[in-house]
Amino acid sequence: MLERHAVPVGAAGDDGAPMPLVLPASAPGQFEFSAIVRRRESKELAINMSGKTVVAIRNDGEGVVRELKINLVPRGGAGADLGPTHPQTVVYGHMPPMYPGERRVVSLDYYVTGRVLEERLVVTAVE
């Protein structure tokens, strides 16, 4: 049986639930980010689950970001990661940099085995 869930979020920029975002320990101190969920959809079929989450990421630090890649990590019971997902590029060399206070919206997808109970964002590259 297929189950589908969709949670739209209000239109204002600060509406939505905060999402945990983890920076690598090696990230320079001037980089700081926050993330707000703008929309979340999920589909369940037997033992697999797919989802799409739209997130607004804001540069809360003092540095200008020239590269930012993130990965959505779906987690199941006991906080276990349910599988690899594809990283999403928020900023890269051919785009305008992301200045302090600026916000970018990205869409992240996953398809995993198991029931997703929570999601978190992991920064895989920042410069």
JOKA-V751530 format. One record per residue. N is the residue number from 0. RES is the residue in three letters. SS is DSSP state (H for helix, E for strand, C for the rest). PSI is psi in radians with two decimals (none if undefined). D_CENTER is the distance of its C-alpha to the mean C-alpha in Angstrom with 1 decimal. Layout:
((N & RES & SS & PSI & D_CENTER) (N & RES & SS & PSI & D_CENTER))
This chain:
((0 & MET & C & 2.32 & 27.8) (1 & LEU & E & 2.29 & 24.6) (2 & GLU & E & 2.38 & 22.6) (3 & ARG & E & 2.37 & 20.1) (4 & HIS & E & 2.37 & 18.0) (5 & ALA & E & 2.31 & 16.5) (6 & VAL & E & 1.67 & 15.5) (7 & PRO & E & 2.72 & 15.8) (8 & VAL & C & 2.71 & 15.2) (9 & GLY & C & 2.91 & 17.9) (10 & ALA & C & -0.37 & 18.5) (11 & ALA & C & 2.58 & 18.6) (12 & GLY & C & -0.52 & 16.0) (13 & ASP & C & -0.01 & 15.6) (14 & ASP & C & 2.56 & 15.8) (15 & GLY & C & 2.86 & 13.1) (16 & ALA & C & 2.42 & 12.0) (17 & PRO & E & 2.56 & 10.4) (18 & MET & C & 2.35 & 7.4) (19 & PRO & C & 2.40 & 8.3) (20 & LEU & E & 2.18 & 7.4) (21 & VAL & E & 2.18 & 10.0) (22 & LEU & C & 2.57 & 12.0) (23 & PRO & C & 2.62 & 14.6) (24 & ALA & C & -0.46 & 18.1) (25 & SER & C & -0.03 & 19.5) (26 & ALA & C & 2.34 & 17.4) (27 & PRO & C & 2.64 & 20.1) (28 & GLY & C & -0.38 & 20.6) (29 & GLN & C & -0.12 & 20.2) (30 & PHE & C & 2.22 & 16.4) (31 & GLU & C & 2.37 & 14.5) (32 & PHE & E & 2.70 & 11.2) (33 & SER & E & 2.71 & 10.0) (34 & ALA & E & 2.44 & 7.1) (35 & ILE & E & 2.30 & 8.5) (36 & VAL & E & 2.16 & 8.0) (37 & ARG & E & -0.57 & 10.4) (38 & ARG & E & 2.50 & 11.1) (39 & ARG & E & 2.25 & 10.7) (40 & GLU & E & 2.55 & 13.2) (41 & SER & E & 2.65 & 14.5) (42 & LYS & E & 2.37 & 17.8) (43 & GLU & E & 2.34 & 19.9) (44 & LEU & E & 2.01 & 22.9) (45 & ALA & C & -2.03 & 25.1) (46 & ILE & C & -0.01 & 23.1) (47 & ASN & E & 2.69 & 20.1) (48 & MET & E & 2.38 & 17.0) (49 & SER & E & 2.69 & 14.8) (50 & GLY & E & 2.80 & 11.9) (51 & LYS & E & 2.23 & 9.9) (52 & THR & E & 2.25 & 7.2) (53 & VAL & E & 2.19 & 7.4) (54 & VAL & E & 2.41 & 5.7) (55 & ALA & E & 2.12 & 8.2) (56 & ILE & E & 2.26 & 7.9) (57 & ARG & E & 2.41 & 11.5) (58 & ASN & E & 1.79 & 13.7) (59 & ASP & C & -0.05 & 15.6) (60 & GLY & C & -2.97 & 17.7) (61 & GLU & C & -0.15 & 20.9) (62 & GLY & C & 2.68 & 20.2) (63 & VAL & C & 2.21 & 19.7) (64 & VAL & E & 2.16 & 16.7) (65 & ARG & C & -0.32 & 18.0) (66 & GLU & C & 2.31 & 15.4) (67 & LEU & E & 2.08 & 11.7) (68 & LYS & E & 2.40 & 9.8) (69 & ILE & E & 2.81 & 6.5) (70 & ASN & E & 2.30 & 6.3) (71 & LEU & E & 2.18 & 4.8) (72 & VAL & E & 1.87 & 8.0) (73 & PRO & E & 2.42 & 9.9) (74 & ARG & E & 2.53 & 12.8) (75 & GLY & C & -2.67 & 16.3) (76 & GLY & H & 2.57 & 19.4) (77 & ALA & H & 0.38 & 20.2) (78 & GLY & H & 0.31 & 16.6) (79 & ALA & C & 2.34 & 17.1) (80 & ASP & E & 2.36 & 14.4) (81 & LEU & C & -0.07 & 15.3) (82 & GLY & C & 2.88 & 15.0) (83 & PRO & C & 2.59 & 13.5) (84 & THR & C & 3.03 & 10.9) (85 & HIS & C & 2.27 & 11.0) (86 & PRO & C & 2.65 & 9.3) (87 & GLN & E & 2.32 & 8.5) (88 & THR & E & 2.18 & 10.7) (89 & VAL & E & -0.73 & 10.1) (90 & VAL & E & 2.40 & 13.6) (91 & TYR & C & 3.07 & 16.5) (92 & GLY & C & -0.51 & 20.3) (93 & HIS & C & 0.12 & 21.4) (94 & MET & C & 2.79 & 19.3) (95 & PRO & C & 2.54 & 20.2) (96 & PRO & C & 2.88 & 18.8) (97 & MET & E & 1.97 & 16.5) (98 & TYR & C & 2.82 & 18.9) (99 & PRO & C & 2.34 & 18.7) (100 & GLY & C & -0.23 & 17.7) (101 & GLU & C & 2.61 & 16.1) (102 & ARG & E & 2.43 & 13.0) (103 & ARG & E & 2.50 & 11.2) (104 & VAL & E & 2.29 & 9.5) (105 & VAL & E & 2.71 & 7.6) (106 & SER & E & 2.28 & 7.7) (107 & LEU & E & 2.42 & 6.4) (108 & ASP & E & 2.71 & 9.3) (109 & TYR & E & 2.75 & 10.9) (110 & TYR & E & 1.92 & 14.6) (111 & VAL & E & 2.86 & 15.9) (112 & THR & E & 2.18 & 19.2) (113 & GLY & C & 2.97 & 19.2) (114 & ARG & C & 2.18 & 18.0) (115 & VAL & C & 2.12 & 14.4) (116 & LEU & C & -0.42 & 14.9) (117 & GLU & E & 2.88 & 11.6) (118 & GLU & E & 2.64 & 7.9) (119 & ARG & E & 2.76 & 6.4) (120 & LEU & E & 2.40 & 4.3) (121 & VAL & E & 2.20 & 7.4) (122 & VAL & E & 2.13 & 8.8) (123 & THR & E & -0.36 & 11.3) (124 & ALA & E & 2.36 & 13.4) (125 & VAL & E & 2.38 & 14.3) (126 & GLU & C & none & 17.7))
